[in-house]
């Protein structure tokens, strides 16, 4: 019984506003942005990425390259396809060769995203397993993330 009363009250309160097409267009745009926005972990990773993008040549004092712009685009394409809770235990770091290390915090493993390819590794029982120079595909990186997080 309470829901129809609340709906009636909401429509009554918004009546004058609803007649304003400019306001309604802005409201719809705002709601679409909320729907398309990502959560806390996504935002945290993008903030770190933004910080690392400011690094210039020799940022480590040993000749490290700045992040490659295509590696950044590749990383962002992976992030956009992730649910926020799937990003909870992942961290990023710049690599000296201009790639992005995407590391899973609960295990000794990670994914290194580059310009045209990526690599991944797992350290278990004192041995390193993984693969280098896998052609980049956000779908394959997502599959790799899921397997590493198991």
TAWO-V657826 format. One record per residue. N is the residue number from 1. PHI is phi in radians with two decimals (* if undefined). Layout:
BEGIN
n=(N;N)
phi=(PHI;PHI)
END
This chain:
BEGIN
n=(1;2;3;4;5;6;7;8;9;10;11;12;13;14;15;16;17;18;19;20;21;22;23;24;25;26;27;28;29;30;31;32;33;34;35;36;37;38;39;40;41;42;43;44;45;46;47;48;49;50;51;52;53;54;55;56;57;58;59;60;61;62;63;64;65;66;67;68;69;70;71;72;73;74;75;76;77;78;79;80;81;82;83;84;85;86;87;88;89;90;91;92;93;94;95;96;97;98;99;100;101;102;103;104;105;106;107;108;109;110;111;112;113;114;115;116;117;118;119;120;121;122;123;124;125;126;127;128;129;130;131;132;133;134;135;136;137;138;139;140;141;142;143;144;145;146;147;148;149;150)
phi=(*;-1.24;-1.05;-1.06;-1.11;-1.14;-1.05;-1.07;-1.11;-1.07;-1.11;-1.11;-1.12;-1.58;-0.87;-1.15;-1.17;-1.09;-1.35;-1.61;-1.15;-1.13;-1.09;-1.12;-1.11;-1.11;-1.11;-1.09;-1.07;-1.06;-1.13;-1.12;-1.14;-1.10;-1.07;-1.56;-1.32;-1.90;-1.58;-1.02;-1.20;-1.02;-1.09;-1.05;-1.14;-1.15;-1.13;-1.09;-1.01;-1.05;-1.07;-1.18;-1.18;-1.42;-1.13;-1.84;-0.86;1.23;-1.08;-1.78;1.36;-2.30;1.50;-1.12;-1.49;-1.19;-1.07;-1.24;-1.10;-1.25;-1.10;-1.11;-1.07;-1.09;-1.07;-1.10;-1.15;-1.23;-1.00;-1.06;-1.67;-1.68;-1.26;-1.05;-1.14;-1.25;-1.68;-0.95;-1.86;-1.97;-2.27;-2.16;-2.54;-1.34;-1.81;-1.09;-1.63;1.59;-1.67;-2.02;-1.55;-1.91;-1.91;-1.52;-1.35;-1.56;-2.47;-1.57;-2.76;-3.05;-2.25;-1.91;-1.73;-2.03;-1.23;-2.09;-2.59;-2.54;-2.36;-2.49;-2.58;-2.42;-1.86;-2.51;0.94;1.34;-2.07;-1.81;-2.13;2.84;-2.60;-1.85;0.92;-1.47;-0.95;-1.17;-2.68;-1.07;-1.10;-1.20;-1.09;-1.07;-1.07;-1.09;-1.02;-1.08;-1.15;-1.14;-1.43;-1.18)
END
